[in-house]
Amino acid sequence: DVVFSKGGFVCLPVGVAAHLLRIPIVIHDSDAHPGLTSRILSRWAVKIATGAPLKHYSYPKSKSKYIGVPVAANVSPFTQAAQRKTKKELGFSEHEPLVVITGGGLGAASINGAVTKIMPDLLSFTSVALIAGEAHVDEIKAILTSHKNLQIHGYLASDAMHKMLGAADIVVSRAGATTLLELAALAKPSIIVPNIHLTGGHQVKNAAVYQQAKAVIILEDAQLAAEPLSLVDAINATLLNKATMQRLSKNIHGFAKPDAAKDMAHIVLEAAK
């Protein structure tokens, strides 16, 4: 009755077949940079949903709707009491600020490399959870000395990851669309290091959307590699400035779309009619 495309390359032949068979096509584009498949299928789509505000897309406004990216229903801001309790449950001091550093599901070598060099500096004023990626975790653990305020994980399943992010005072992350929307849902002050090497530079464009809204702090991979201490400075300066923490939390939460899954379902069902 409907073909729903998320824009991967395999969606193109399916979308073309749907067009030839007069089956309605619905697109959802998570990234602020539309991929080639979505750009091609958009000419035939009956409705297009986007993960970022419509001004960042060239899609026809008449059939486009900004809905955000669906995230788990239990991803929402933590109260201060819940944050302290969760820190304690995870094995961190509830009185120390917690920085969660993640390069995504596979980890990020550039972030891991910089963090291993500056970990003693970070641990002088924060607790740290490093989600290093399964392929990197053993190497990182061999380099870093164990510390009561340091946890190194290869990977965390979604519920555990949401718990870890909720406990954080600051998150250091890549700029994947879903990750950004999860941080928005949690109202989490964040330092974003976009991956410049991904096709179409979509992480750079995702990060720019949030930077324009003064919702995140951006640190480039090149700067991180040349000056690893720039991350220490950024984290420390942010933690020490209550106004900056509040601004980042408020502005990133402005991107939260708790009804995104429901809105997407309504769009698909309307297309079926």
C-alpha positions in Angstrom: 0.0 0.0 0.0 2.9 2.3 0.7 6.7 2.3 0.3 8.5 4.0 3.1 12.1 5.0 2.3 14.9 6.0 4.7 17.2 6.9 1.8 19.7 4.1 1.7 21.0 3.1 -1.7 18.8 -0.1 -1.7 15.7 2.2 -1.5 16.3 3.5 -5.0 15.2 0.5 -7.1 12.4 -0.2 -4.6 11.2 3.4 -5.0 11.4 3.3 -8.8 9.4 0.1 -8.8 6.8 1.7 -6.5 6.6 4.7 -8.8 6.0 2.5 -11.9 3.4 0.5 -10.0 1.7 3.7 -8.8 2.3 2.8 -5.1 2.7 5.9 -2.9 6.2 6.7 -1.7 7.0 8.3 1.7 10.5 9.5 2.5 12.1 10.2 5.9 15.5 12.0 5.8 17.3 12.1 9.1 20.3 14.1 8.1 20.3 17.8 7.2 22.0 16.8 4.0 19.7 14.8 1.7 21.3 11.8 0.1 21.2 11.0 -3.6 18.5 8.3 -3.3 16.1 10.7 -1.4 16.8 13.5 -3.8 15.8 11.2 -6.7 12.7 9.7 -5.0 11.5 13.1 -3.7 10.1 14.0 -7.2 7.6 11.1 -6.9 7.1 11.0 -3.1 3.6 12.0 -1.8 5.1 13.1 1.5 8.6 13.9 2.8 9.5 14.0 6.5 12.7 15.5 7.7 14.9 15.3 10.7 16.0 18.9 10.7 14.1 22.1 10.0 12.8 22.5 6.4 15.0 25.5 5.6 18.0 23.1 5.4 16.4 21.1 2.5 15.5 21.8 -1.1 12.4 19.6 -1.0 9.0 21.1 -2.1 7.6 22.7 1.1 4.1 21.7 0.0 4.7 18.1 0.7 7.4 18.3 3.4 7.1 18.2 7.1 9.7 18.6 9.8 9.1 15.9 12.4 12.6 15.2 13.8 14.0 11.7 14.3 12.1 9.0 16.3 13.9 8.0 19.5 12.9 5.7 22.3 9.9 6.9 24.3 11.8 6.7 27.6 14.6 9.2 26.5 13.8 12.4 28.3 15.6 14.9 30.5 16.8 13.6 33.9 16.1 15.6 37.1 19.1 16.5 39.1 18.1 13.9 41.7 17.7 11.2 39.0 21.1 12.2 37.5 22.9 11.9 40.9 21.2 8.6 41.6 22.1 7.2 38.1 25.7 8.2 38.5 25.8 6.3 41.8 24.2 3.2 40.2 26.7 3.3 37.4 29.6 3.4 39.9 30.6 7.0 39.6 30.7 9.6 42.4 27.4 11.5 42.5 29.4 14.6 43.5 31.8 14.7 40.5 30.8 16.0 37.1 30.6 13.1 34.6 31.8 13.4 31.0 30.6 10.7 28.5 32.7 10.4 25.4 31.4 8.3 22.5 32.4 7.9 18.8 29.2 6.1 17.9 28.5 2.3 17.7 31.9 1.5 16.1 33.9 4.1 18.0 36.0 6.9 16.5 39.8 6.4 16.3 40.5 10.1 16.2 38.5 10.8 19.4 39.9 7.8 21.1 43.5 8.8 20.2 43.0 12.3 21.5 41.3 11.2 24.7 44.1 8.7 25.6 46.6 11.6 25.6 44.5 13.9 27.8 42.9 11.4 30.2 45.0 12.4 33.2 44.0 16.0 32.6 40.3 15.1 32.4 40.4 13.0 35.5 41.8 15.8 37.5 38.4 17.5 37.5 35.8 15.0 36.1 34.7 11.4 36.0 34.9 9.9 32.5 33.0 7.2 30.6 34.6 6.4 27.3 32.6 4.4 24.8 35.5 3.4 22.6 34.0 0.8 20.2 34.5 -2.9 20.3 37.3 -2.8 17.8 39.3 -0.3 20.0 38.4 -1.1 23.6 41.3 -3.6 24.3 43.9 -1.3 22.8 42.6 1.7 24.9 42.4 -0.3 28.1 46.1 -1.4 27.5 47.1 2.3 27.2 45.2 3.9 30.0 45.9 3.3 33.7 42.8 2.2 35.6 41.2 4.9 37.8 38.3 4.9 40.1 36.6 7.7 38.1 37.2 6.1 34.7 35.1 3.5 32.9 36.0 2.2 29.4 33.3 0.4 27.4 33.4 -1.1 23.9 29.7 -0.8 23.4 26.5 -0.2 25.4 23.1 -1.4 24.3 20.5 1.3 23.8 18.9 1.2 27.3 22.3 1.2 29.0 23.6 3.9 26.7 20.5 6.1 27.4 21.2 5.6 31.1 24.8 6.6 30.7 24.0 9.7 28.6 21.3 10.7 31.1 23.8 10.6 34.0 26.3 12.8 32.1 26.9 16.4 32.7 28.5 16.9 29.3 28.6 14.5 26.3 31.3 14.5 23.7 30.0 12.8 20.5 29.9 12.5 16.7 27.1 14.2 14.8 24.9 11.4 13.6 21.3 12.5 13.3 19.8 10.0 15.7 22.6 10.7 18.3 21.9 14.4 18.1 18.1 13.9 18.5 18.7 11.7 21.5 20.9 14.3 23.1 18.2 16.9 22.3 15.6 14.7 24.0 17.8 14.4 27.1 18.6 18.2 27.0 22.2 17.3 27.3 25.0 20.0 27.0 27.2 18.6 24.2 30.6 19.0 22.5 30.3 17.7 18.9 33.2 16.4 16.8 31.6 15.8 13.3 33.1 13.1 11.1 34.3 15.0 8.0 35.0 11.8 6.0 31.4 10.4 5.7 29.7 10.6 2.3 28.3 14.0 1.5 29.7 15.5 4.7 26.3 14.9 6.3 27.7 15.0 9.9 29.3 18.4 9.2 25.9 19.7 8.0 24.0 18.1 10.9 26.4 19.8 13.3 26.0 23.1 11.6 22.3 23.1 12.1 22.8 22.8 15.9 25.7 25.2 15.9 23.6 27.9 14.2 21.0 27.6 17.0 23.8 27.9 19.6 22.8 24.4 20.9 26.2 22.7 20.8 29.9 23.4 20.9 31.7 22.2 17.8 35.3 20.9 17.8 36.8 19.8 14.5 38.7 16.6 14.1 41.8 18.4 12.8 41.9 20.7 15.9 41.4 17.7 18.2 44.3 15.9 16.5 46.6 19.0 16.6 45.6 20.2 20.1 44.1 17.4 22.2 44.1 19.8 25.2 41.5 21.9 23.3 38.9 19.3 24.4 40.0 19.6 28.0 39.7 23.4 27.8 36.2 23.2 26.2 34.9 20.7 28.8 36.4 22.6 31.7 35.2 26.0 30.5 31.7 24.7 29.9 31.4 23.0 33.2 32.5 26.1 35.1 30.0 28.3 33.3 26.5 27.7 34.6 25.0 30.1 32.1 26.6 28.2 29.2 25.4 24.9 30.6 21.9 26.1 30.9 22.0 27.7 27.4 23.3 24.5 25.8 20.7 22.4 27.6 17.8 24.7 26.7 18.8 25.2 23.0 19.5 21.6 22.2 16.2 20.5 23.9 14.5 22.9 21.5 15.2 20.3 18.7 13.5 17.5 20.7 10.6 15.9 18.9 9.0 13.4 21.3 6.1 12.7 18.9 8.3 12.0 15.9 7.4 8.3 15.7 3.7 9.0 16.0 3.9 11.8 13.4 5.8 9.5 11.0 3.2 6.8 11.5 0.4 9.2 10.7 2.1 10.4 7.5 2.5 6.8 6.3 -1.1 5.9 7.1 -2.4 9.0 5.4 -0.4 8.0 2.3 -2.1 4.6 2.4 -5.5 6.3 2.1 
